[in-house]
């Protein structure tokens, strides 16, 4: 599908450099052996060549290729992002029209950040409050940097391809350790649960969802006689296997909701019938064979996470409900909450809920501003869901966005980079649609 390709041959070349980047970065971080030095040298040669040719689009690609490494005190993505964003602010003009595109988005987010800042005053541990607030500013800054500086199709696709490559490589490395091929990365599992280069399986598995949807869009728009058709299909199954291997109930719900919404809109296009039917037929066949071979192991692992003698709820779920009620109480008795990052210090327990955390730590007013921001972006995506920009259907991002909002009821996602990445990438497309619509009306 030509509109999905970055220029002829670029994706193959960029994929190679992305692999080189991740391999060399992992080599420095994880102390791989000296014989990998040649890969680092090759990386720099190709890096310079592609940078000269594609400039910012390639830099975006490299930056988001680092998205899959989040288990280090100093994250490669964060360091590189600050460098890239600093250069952009010094050398490139901010699109002022974006502020006029939706004042409500900026006003609600500004109020949320202001109230969160005020809530630091009431923190028992001010140092932790400042640290947590700065972290919040950073992830919001990721959103705004994407919104301000991603200005054309090549740059947008550079980010998405980097993101997809990062998730695909993460999945393949996890599978490599699972079957015993790769051992030099340490452990990419938490017990029996896959966590990749993330700190927790619950953080890792949702990271794969958007890539599955993007690959599925590529898959259904390819012809069955093309090799790409089967490559995309294999990648989709690999990512789904790794997502399931994380055994995250919230992530599986996230994926199912997103995938079903996406299929609902895709199914209306008759061209997708054959591809979707072939996908589900293959999926049923693989699952049947795998279940027949590994029946006992599958039942045992599912019983550990999805059901026990009490039903689908686990014992610790009731603890979570208790502390979430405590969070509501704290938010109701403190006008500006108890302060950023204070809930775990006070309760010695995580909220496991984005919305409860905002209520408890920043108060109901901040919560209303934050939810207004989230829901307005959701409204814009829903309103323009049938439009396409640069070949991407907005219902794809709408589907992923609904899924991550639901996931946020079970996990505190405030500091997930890819939450703000998804919001930023979705808003860029929405604003492009609105700008085109306004120009058409103006010319009429």
C-alpha positions, -999 to +999 in steps of 0.1 A: +000+000+000+019+030-013+005+057+009+017+039+040+053+038+028+078+066+037+095+069+002+106+041-020+129+017-001+131+040+029+112+017+053+136-012+047+166+011+052+151+027+082+141-006+097+177-017+094+190+014+112+164+011+139+175-025+146+211-012+147+201+016+170+183-007+195+210-034+193+238-009+199+219+009+227+212-025+244+248-034+239+260-004+258+234-008+285+235-045+289+272-051+284+271-072+252+303-087+239+330-068+219+321-085+186+290-063+184+312-032+179+309-036+141+271-031+145+276+002+162+300+014+135+275+004+108+248+021+127+266+055+127+273+052+089+237+045+080+225+070+106+244+099+090+233+088+055+196+087+064+197+118+085+211+138+055+183+123+033+153+124+056+163+149+083+136+154+110+114+125+098+143+101+104+151+117+138+115+111+149+118+075+137+150+070+158+135+087+188+104+066+190+124+034+182+136+038+218+101+037+232+104+000+241+132+005+267+116+017+299+132-003+327+163+018+333+168+047+358+178+069+329+156+060+299+171+064+264+139+078+250+137+105+277+173+116+272+171+117+234+136+133+235+149+163+256+177+168+231+155+167+201+128+189+216+154+215+227+168+217+192+132+220+178+123+249+201+155+267+191+153+262+154+116+257+144+085+279+148+056+267+169+024+264+150+004+292+166-027+281+147-029+250+169-038+272+199-068+285+180-078+250+169-091+240+203-088+264+232-107+239+254-079+214+252-052+238+262-073+256+289-084+223+306-048+210+306-035+243+318-059+243+347-051+207+356-014+215+357-020+247+377-041+229+404-016+201+405+011+226+412-009+242+440-016+208+455+022+204+462+018+228+490-003+203+510+021+174+504+035+157+535+066+149+514+072+181+493+103+167+476+084+137+463+055+160+453+078+181+432+095+151+417+061+136+407+048+169+394+080+174+372+074+139+358+038+149+350+051+180+332+075+159+312+048+135+298+025+164+290+055+180+273+057+149+251+021+155+240+027+191+232+060+186+214+043+161+190+014+186+186+036+216+179+063+201+156+049+172+137+039+191+106+038+168+076+032+133+065+068+121+065+074+132+101+041+116+113+049+083+096+084+085+109+071+085+145+046+057+138+071+034+121+096+040+150+069+031+175+059+000+155+095-011+152+101-007+189+071-028+198+078-054+172+114-058+184+104-059+220+080-087+212+105-107+192+132-103+219+107-115+245+099-146+224+136-151+219+141-154+256+110-175+260+123-202+237+159-199+250+175-183+219+184-149+236+199-150+270+221-119+272+193-095+280+188-107+315+152-115+324+123-100+304+098-119+325+083-112+359+078-148+370+059-163+341+046-129+329+063-111+300+074-076+308+099-068+280+121-038+287+094-024+310+092-025+348+059-043+349+038-066+326+008-043+331+028-014+315+044-035+287+014-053+272-008-022+265+023-007+247+017-033+219-020-026+212-017+004+189+010-014+168-013-044+164-041-021+151-017-003+127-003-036+114-039-049+109-047-018+089-017-025+067-027-062+065-063-057+053-051-031+027-026-055+012-034-081-014-032-118-005-007-123-034+017-099-018+045-110+006+036-080+028+002-095+035+017-125+052+045-106+070+019-083+086-002-113+096+028-130+112+038-098+131+002-094+143+002-129+158+036-124+174+025-092+191-008-108+202+011-138+217+034-116+237+005-094+248-013-125+261+020-138+277+020-107+299-012-121+315-025-086+322-063-086+326-065-049+320-044-050+289-064-079+274-096-060+280-079-029+265-070-049+234-104-066+230-123-034+233-100-015+209-099-044+184-137-048+184-143-011+179-118-011+151-133-042+134-168-026+137-157+003+115-135-018+092-161-044+086-183-018+068-156-018+041-164-049+019-128-051+008-117-062+043-141-092+044-116-117+030-086-105+050-106-105+083-121-140+076-086-153+068-072-138+100-098-153+123-096-187+105-059-187+110-063-175+146-087-203+154-065-229+139-034-217+157-052-215+190-067-250+186-033-266+179-016-247+207-043-255+232-042-292+222-004-292+228-001-270+259-036-276+274-024-282+310+001-252+310-025-229+296-051-238+322-026-235+350-015-200+339-050-187+333-060-199+368-032-179+384-045-146+369-081-149+357-100-171+381-098-190+413-122-206+438-138-172+444-144-165+407-127-141+383-116-117+411-084-123+429-078-117+466-058-086+461-086-071+440-106-064+472-076-046+487-075-024+456-112-016+460-107-006+496-078+018+488-097+033+458-125+041+482-100+057+505-088+077+475-123+090+469-125+100+506-092+119+505-102+138+474-135+147+490-119+160+522-090+179+506-098+207+482-066+203+462-059+167+472-031+154+493-004+163+468+013+147+438+028+113+444+015+112+480-010+084+479+014+055+479+035+072+506+004+076+528-013+043+521+017+022+512-004+009+483-010+020+447-044+032+435-044+010+403-067+036+388-057+068+370-089+087+379-088+078+415-052+089+418-060+123+403-089+128+427-069+117+458-038+137+450-051+168+432-088+170+442-121+169+424-116+203+406-083+190+390-101+157+382-129+176+363-103+196+343-083+164+335-114+144+324-127+173+304-094+173+285-096+135+279-132+135+269-129+164+245-101+147+226-124+116+226-152+137+213-131+151+184-119+116+175-155+103+175-167+133+155-141+128+127-138+090+130-147+083+094-121+107+080-086+098+068-054+118+071-022+107+053-038+073+047-047+067+084-084+063+094-092+082+125-113+054+138-081+034+143-069+060+168-103+064+183-104+026+190-070+026+207-079+057+227-111+042+241-091+011+250-065+030+270-091+051+288-107+018+299-073+004+309-068+035+331-096+023+354-074-005+364-039+010+361-025+044+369-015+055+334-007+092+341+031+087+335+028+063+306+047+079+277+026+061+252-007+075+267+005+110+258+020+098+226-014+084+216-032+116+226-007+137+207-008+116+175-046+115+176-049+153+181-025+160+152-048+141+129-079+158+143-065+192+139-054+185+103-090+175+095-104+206+112-079+229+094-088+214+060-125+217+068-121+254+078-101+261+046-128+245+024-155+266+042-134+297+038-129+292+001-166+285-004 
